[in-house]
Amino acid sequence: MTGTTVTGRLGALGRAELTLFVRNRTAVFLALLMPVLLIFVMRTTLEEVGLGGSGLTAAGASLSGGIGIVLLQVVYMNLVAAYVARREELVLKRLRTGEVPDREILTATALPAGLLALLQCALIVAGGTLAFGLTAPRRADLLVLGLLLGTVLMTALAAATSALTRTVQTAQLTTLPLFLISLLGSGLFVPLDILPGLAASLCELLPLTGVMTLVRAGWLGGVPAGDVLGAALTALAWTVLAVFAVQRWFRWDPRR
């Protein structure tokens, strides 16, 4: 390890992780193309079925929901496989024998995926504003807060999920529950306002719901201040729980 500072160590490990990521064609496809395909599919679907009295257009719902898809696929699902692969290849174990603290190892592994996700989200917002007639972000601070909280939360949940994942192949199964629950219940494409009262209240407690509320409030507006505060607290609480789970149960040794 050539870097002797935190920045140097993170940079060196991050570059190595980026090289491994680029070599994985499946991961690159899922990260770059799948969110775009889902956005267009959901936009077409939402234009046909309508959004009731939610106040959202099909373009607004699909593009803001696309940000959630990026966080789930590029950060969460990709990182679960990455952590498991590095663990089973003894990379994590070897890194722990050096000067790099555990938190830096986990952070460096997540850097390429996190930065790529933030870049994709920025492009979605820019594309929605310039090409699809959506408003420019009404509260950029809330949008940035939602994106940063979402990236950290998905990273921590990925590290925690990797402890339950035996192989890279089974990562597709262990990540599926959170993906489906978030897709259906966290307001990615279907606003919670159009759900029945009890269902909406339960869905507000899901891990990604608070992040999506912050994203929509920051970009499209129309979210009451009390809901914004509740969303931020929910996202923060899930982040704390996920970090605790990582500290308690993350596995550094291969599961033989």
Buried (B, 14 or more C-beta within 10 A) or exposed (E): EEBEEEEEBBBBBBEBBBEBBEEBEEBBEBBEEBBBEBBEEBBEEBBEEEBEEBEBBBBBBBBBBBBBBBBBBBBBBBBBBBBBBBBBEEBBEEBEEEEBEBEBBBBBBBBBBBBBBBEBBBEBBEBBBEEBEBEEBBBEEBBBBBBBBBBBBBBBBBBBBBBBBBEBEBBEEBBEEBBEBBBEBBBBBBBBBBBEEEEBEBBBEBBBBBBBBBBBBBBBEEBEEEBBEBBBEBBBEBBEBBBEBBEEEBBBEEEE
